[in-house]
Structures are given as C-alpha cells and as structure tokens.
C-alpha cells in the first residue's frame, strides 16, 4: 500500500476535528511540508483513531508556525471517524511496521526525506503522567526523550511499532500524552513540536536525569468465546495507580467471571508469565510480587484490542 503523499496542505484542515478527517483524506496520508534548506522532523498522529490530541497539537502547530519544516503522517482516519482504536476489519496501525508493504513504504519515505528525528504522538486511555517510550538507549534517543518528559519506558519488545521502525533512520520516540479529555495532552504535544522546531537538531545529551522503567510483562484479557459480556472487574484503585508501586498481595482482579482469562505475557510474547505475577483465589487475582504498572485500561474493547496494562520495573539506562 502506497501512502497518499501530498505537497500542499489544505488550510481548511486546520479547522477539522479528527472525526471528520475522513471527509478530506482517503486513508493514511503523508504531508510533505519541508522548507527549502531546512532538514525536517517527522511527526505521526492518529495511528490509533481514538487518540486525537496529537492531531489537535499538530494543526495548532502548523497554524502558528510559518517556518515549520516537517513531514506529517496522518494514520487511521476511518477509525477516527468512529472514535475507535481501529475498526474490527482493520489492522492496528501501530503494530504493522515490520510487515510488508508498510515497512518498505516507510523506509522509502524516510530515505527520501531524511528527517533528523521522528515523533509518534499517542494518548493514554487512563490517567497517566506524560512519558516517552523508547526502543534503544542511544544517547541521542535519551536526549530527545528528555525534551518531552523526565519519565521514559524502555522496551525490548517492538510489536512492529512505528517509532522502532523509524529508529534506524533517526532518533525516534513514541510520545504518550494523557487522556483525550485532558487539555494538557494536546498542549504538551504542541510544546514538544514547538521546541523541536526551535532547536532543529537532537541535543548532545539529555537535559536532565531520566526516571527510567523497563517493560517486563503485558497483561492480557480474553474470553474463551470472544465475548464482551461479564467483563472482569479490576480493582478500582488501579486506574489511579499508573507509575505507582503495587505491593505483593495487592488485589488486581476482584471478579473473574467464568470463561474469562487474565494472563501476563513477556514483552516478546514468547513466554506466559502469569504464574510469576498472579495468584488466583475464588475468582480473584492478587499480585505475587511488587510491580510498577502503566497504561491501565478497564474499557473492554481497548483491553481486548491491545492489553489491560504493562508491568514495569525501574531500570538504569546504559547510554550508548
């Protein structure tokens, strides 16, 4: 699949909400908004159609910044029209970038435009502090991450995510802002874009110390028949516990109805770690060990399409 590449940006789009972009764009679209003599940076938004703060930040940035030099990728406008992560008949747009034809199309685009960094903007489905996700610990990547937040998650698993696919070409981040209804989500993304446009190169080193975590498990939920009915009841404290330490013995699932399974997979999805993390008693699940959690959601469709949350551990970054 070739991206729809456009050189001209229709200024009417600056007034268009994410849910209406499908009226103007036929699918994944690249806007070549480079300025002569100015190396661009790459920005991606709406890989998940229900994560709209990135689009709000980008359109404000374009409206406010006459000297911007960017390559803009707008992802899943069909899903955005339905306020969904992705439609039932679609792939997850942030889990495809090692697959063909997406991989070659992206590599061709990046080789042509030579961006100096790549930023993929997302929202969280629950309350989370703003943070970045990185897939390498190069000094340039850490320096880029420090512009957005002092909090960073390093992950060995890539799940075909866009930021990892960009990383051979330039330093790249997945930027995780807050929820879509938090106005600070779009503001923080806008501030990042503005700062990148000002500096136009990756800093030599991080601007401050980074609070670093590493992904050690992915919590999944599934029903044996694919049902959404009688969704498990997760402990109410979890939705406010992102990046907090949860003690061993803490309740995690308060009611696990018949037919449902909650599991923990290692980041590469090759090992089932459920018995290491959970003890099950009377249709409840309790933590066996202390963990840090991020990106928790109890929304059934989001949990089924992606995951319930990630389990993390604090880590030291090996700069290289």
C-alpha positions in Angstrom: 0.0 0.0 0.0 1.5 3.3 -1.0 0.8 6.3 1.1 -1.1 9.2 -0.3 1.7 11.9 -0.4 0.6 15.5 -0.6 2.8 18.5 -1.0 0.1 21.1 -0.3 -1.7 21.3 3.0 -5.3 22.4 2.7 -5.7 25.1 5.3 -9.3 24.0 5.8 -7.9 21.0 7.7 -6.8 23.3 10.5 -10.4 23.6 11.5 -11.3 19.9 11.0 -11.7 17.7 14.0 -10.1 14.2 13.9 -13.5 12.6 13.5 -14.1 14.5 10.2 -10.7 14.0 8.5 -12.1 11.0 6.5 -14.1 13.6 4.5 -10.8 15.1 3.2 -8.4 12.2 3.4 -8.9 8.8 1.8 -6.6 6.9 4.1 -3.0 7.1 5.5 -1.6 10.4 4.3 1.8 12.0 4.2 2.1 15.7 4.0 5.5 16.9 2.7 5.8 20.2 4.5 9.5 20.7 4.2 11.1 24.1 3.7 14.0 24.6 1.3 17.3 24.1 3.1 15.8 23.1 6.4 16.0 19.4 7.4 12.5 18.3 8.6 11.4 16.3 11.5 8.9 13.5 11.2 5.6 13.6 13.1 2.9 10.9 13.2 -0.6 11.1 14.7 -3.8 9.1 14.7 -2.2 5.7 14.3 -5.0 4.9 16.7 -8.2 6.6 15.7 -9.4 7.4 19.3 -6.2 9.2 20.2 -6.8 12.7 18.9 -4.6 15.0 21.0 -1.8 14.6 18.5 -3.9 15.9 15.7 -5.1 18.9 17.8 -1.5 19.7 18.6 -0.2 19.3 15.0 -2.9 21.5 13.4 -2.3 24.2 16.0 1.4 24.0 15.4 1.0 24.3 11.7 -1.3 27.3 12.1 1.1 29.0 14.5 4.5 28.2 12.9 5.2 29.7 9.5 8.8 28.4 9.4 7.9 24.7 10.3 9.8 22.1 8.3 8.1 18.7 8.9 6.9 15.5 7.3 3.5 14.8 8.7 1.9 11.3 8.7 -1.8 11.0 9.5 -2.8 7.4 10.1 -6.2 5.9 10.7 -8.9 8.4 9.7 -11.5 5.7 9.2 -11.2 4.7 12.9 -11.0 8.3 14.0 -14.5 8.8 12.4 -15.8 6.2 14.8 -13.6 7.2 17.8 -12.1 3.7 17.8 -8.5 2.5 18.2 -9.0 0.6 14.9 -12.1 -0.8 13.2 -12.9 -4.5 13.5 -11.8 -5.2 9.9 -8.5 -3.3 10.2 -5.0 -3.9 11.5 -3.7 -1.9 14.4 -1.8 0.9 12.7 1.0 0.8 15.4 1.6 -3.0 15.1 2.4 -3.3 11.3 5.7 -1.7 10.6 7.8 -4.8 10.2 5.2 -6.1 7.7 5.0 -5.6 4.0 4.2 -3.4 2.3 4.2 -0.9 5.2 7.9 -1.5 6.0 9.2 -0.8 2.5 6.9 2.2 2.0 8.1 3.7 5.3 11.7 3.1 4.5 11.4 4.7 1.1 9.7 7.7 2.6 12.3 8.2 5.3 15.2 7.7 2.9 13.7 10.3 0.6 13.0 13.0 3.3 15.9 12.3 5.7 14.3 13.6 8.9 16.5 14.4 11.9 14.1 12.9 14.4 10.8 11.1 14.5 7.9 11.6 16.9 4.8 9.4 17.1 2.1 11.1 19.3 -0.4 9.0 21.3 -2.9 9.3 24.1 -3.4 7.0 27.1 -6.8 5.5 27.8 -6.5 6.2 31.5 -4.8 8.6 33.8 -1.0 8.5 33.3 1.7 11.1 33.7 3.2 12.1 30.3 6.1 9.9 29.2 8.1 8.6 26.2 8.6 5.0 25.0 12.0 4.2 23.5 13.3 1.0 21.9 17.1 1.8 22.2 19.3 3.6 24.7 21.4 5.6 22.4 22.5 9.0 23.8 20.6 10.8 21.0 17.4 8.9 21.8 17.6 9.7 25.5 18.4 13.4 24.7 15.3 13.6 22.5 13.1 11.9 25.2 14.3 14.4 27.8 12.8 17.3 25.8 9.3 15.9 26.4 9.4 14.3 29.9 11.7 13.1 32.6 9.9 9.8 32.5 10.8 7.1 29.9 9.9 3.5 29.3 12.5 1.3 27.6 11.0 -1.8 25.9 12.8 -4.8 24.4 9.6 -5.7 22.5 8.7 -3.7 19.5 5.4 -5.2 18.4 6.1 -3.6 15.0 5.6 -0.1 16.4 6.3 2.9 14.2 8.9 4.5 16.4 11.1 1.4 16.3 10.8 1.3 12.5 11.9 4.9 12.3 14.9 4.4 14.7 17.4 3.1 12.1 17.0 6.4 10.2 17.0 8.9 13.1 16.3 9.2 16.8 12.7 8.4 17.5 10.1 8.4 20.3 6.6 7.3 21.0 5.2 10.2 22.9 2.4 9.1 25.4 0.3 12.1 26.5 -2.6 11.9 28.9 -6.2 11.1 28.1 -8.0 12.8 25.2 -10.2 14.8 27.5 -7.2 16.3 29.3 -6.4 19.6 27.6 -2.8 19.3 28.8 -2.4 16.3 26.4 -2.6 18.4 23.3 -0.7 21.3 25.0 2.3 19.1 25.9 2.5 17.7 22.4 2.2 21.2 21.0 5.0 22.4 23.3 7.2 19.5 22.1 6.7 20.3 18.4 7.4 23.9 19.0 10.6 23.1 20.9 11.8 20.7 18.1 11.2 23.4 15.5 13.3 25.8 17.6 16.3 23.6 18.1 16.2 21.7 14.7 18.7 19.1 15.9 19.0 16.5 18.6 20.7 17.8 21.7 24.1 16.3 22.6 22.9 14.8 25.9 19.7 14.6 28.0 18.8 18.0 29.5 18.1 16.3 32.9 18.2 12.9 34.6 15.6 10.5 33.4 13.3 8.3 35.5 13.5 5.1 33.6 11.5 1.9 33.5 11.6 -1.3 31.5 8.7 -3.4 30.4 8.7 -6.8 32.0 5.1 -8.0 31.3 2.0 -7.3 29.3 -1.4 -8.1 31.0 -3.9 -9.6 28.6 -7.5 -10.5 29.0 -9.6 -12.7 26.8 -12.8 -14.8 26.7 -12.8 -18.3 25.5 -15.6 -17.5 23.1 -14.6 -13.9 22.2 -17.4 -12.4 24.2 -17.5 -9.0 25.7 -20.2 -9.9 28.3 -19.5 -10.0 32.0 -16.1 -8.3 31.6 -13.8 -8.9 34.6 -13.9 -6.4 37.4 -10.5 -4.9 38.0 -9.7 -3.3 41.3 -10.9 0.3 41.4 -7.5 1.6 42.7 -5.7 0.5 39.5 -7.0 3.3 37.3 -5.2 5.9 39.5 -2.1 3.8 40.1 0.0 4.3 36.9 3.7 4.5 37.7 3.0 3.7 41.3 4.5 0.7 43.0 1.9 -2.0 43.7 2.8 -4.2 46.6 2.8 -8.0 46.6 -0.6 -9.2 47.8 -2.5 -6.3 46.2 -5.8 -7.1 44.6 -5.8 -6.9 40.8 -9.0 -8.6 39.7 -11.9 -8.6 42.1 -14.2 -10.7 39.9 -13.1 -13.0 37.1 -16.3 -14.5 35.6 -16.4 -17.9 34.0 -14.9 -18.1 30.6 -12.5 -15.2 31.1 -8.8 -15.4 31.5 -6.3 -12.8 32.6 -2.7 -13.5 31.8 0.8 -11.9 31.8 3.0 -12.4 28.7 6.6 -11.5 28.5 7.3 -8.5 26.2 8.3 -10.7 23.2 5.0 -12.7 23.7 7.0 -15.9 23.7 6.5 -16.8 27.4 3.5 -17.0 29.7 4.5 -15.3 33.0 1.0 -15.5 34.6 2.1 -17.8 37.5 5.0 -15.5 38.3 2.8 -12.4 38.8 -0.7 -13.6 39.8 -2.2 -15.8 42.5 -5.8 -16.7 41.8 -8.3 -17.4 44.7 -12.1 -17.6 44.4 -12.3 -15.9 41.0 -10.0 -13.1 42.2 -6.4 -12.3 41.2 -3.7 -11.0 43.6 -0.2 -9.8 42.8 2.5 -12.2 43.8 5.3 -9.7 43.6 5.9 -5.9 43.7 5.5 -4.2 40.4 5.1 -0.8 38.8 2.2 -0.5 36.3 1.4 1.7 33.3 -1.2 2.3 30.7 -4.1 0.6 32.6 -7.5 0.5 31.0 -10.7 -1.2 32.1 -12.5 -0.4 28.9 -13.4 -3.8 27.4 -12.8 -3.1 23.7 -9.5 -1.4 24.3 -8.2 -4.1 26.7 -9.2 -6.8 24.1 -7.7 -4.9 21.1 -4.4 -4.2 23.0 -3.9 -5.0 26.6 -5.1 -4.2 30.2 -1.8 -2.7 31.2 2.0 -3.1 31.2 4.1 -4.2 34.2 7.3 -2.3 34.6 10.4 -2.3 36.7 12.8 0.6 37.5 16.0 0.4 35.5 19.2 2.2 34.9 19.9 3.4 31.3 23.1 2.2 29.7 23.8 5.1 27.4 25.5 4.3 24.2 
